[in-house]
Amino acid sequence: MGYFILLRNKYKDMALRDIFYAIQEFTEEVLFAPFNALRALELENWTAANVMNWFFMLIGSVAFVYWMLQLKKFNDNNEEDTSSTSHSYLGGDN
């Protein structure tokens, strides 16, 4: 009877272990496939391998320019409160 309990525990652990191995294989082979392709491409063409980096830098630059233009627009219309006591907790008049 004790042998069957040990055998059952062995296969239960093996099934649980197989689930984790399946998750590992899925992430390495499927989810990381684009990154593996970019890593292989980097040996041939550095610029093409970093195209996503260039894309995100472009988005950040456009957002920065837009933000600066909005700040300039509010500053030119004197809508910006530039006093150091713009919040009551900084010591402004109550």
Residue, then its C-alpha position, 0 to 999 in steps of 0.5 A: m500500500g505504501y508503494f502506491i502512495l509513493l508512486r501516486n505522489k511521484y506522478k502528481d509532482m511530475a504533472l505539476r513540474d510539467i506544467f511549469y516546464a510548459i510555461q517555461e517553454f511557451t515563454e522562451e519559444v513564443l513570447f521571446a521569439p521577437f526578441n531573439a529575432l532582434r538579437a540575431l538581426e543586431l549582428e547584421n544591421w544595428t539600426a534595423a535591430n534598434v528600430m523600436n528604440w528609435f520609434f519610442m524616442l520619436i514618440g517621446s520627442v514629439a510629446f516633449v515638443y508638444w508639451m513645450l508648445q503648450l507651456k509657451k502658449f499658457n505663458d504667453n497668455n499670462e495664464e500661468d501662475t508663477s508665484s512660489t505660493s501658488h498652493s496654500y500649503l506653501g505659505g500663500d494668503n489664506 
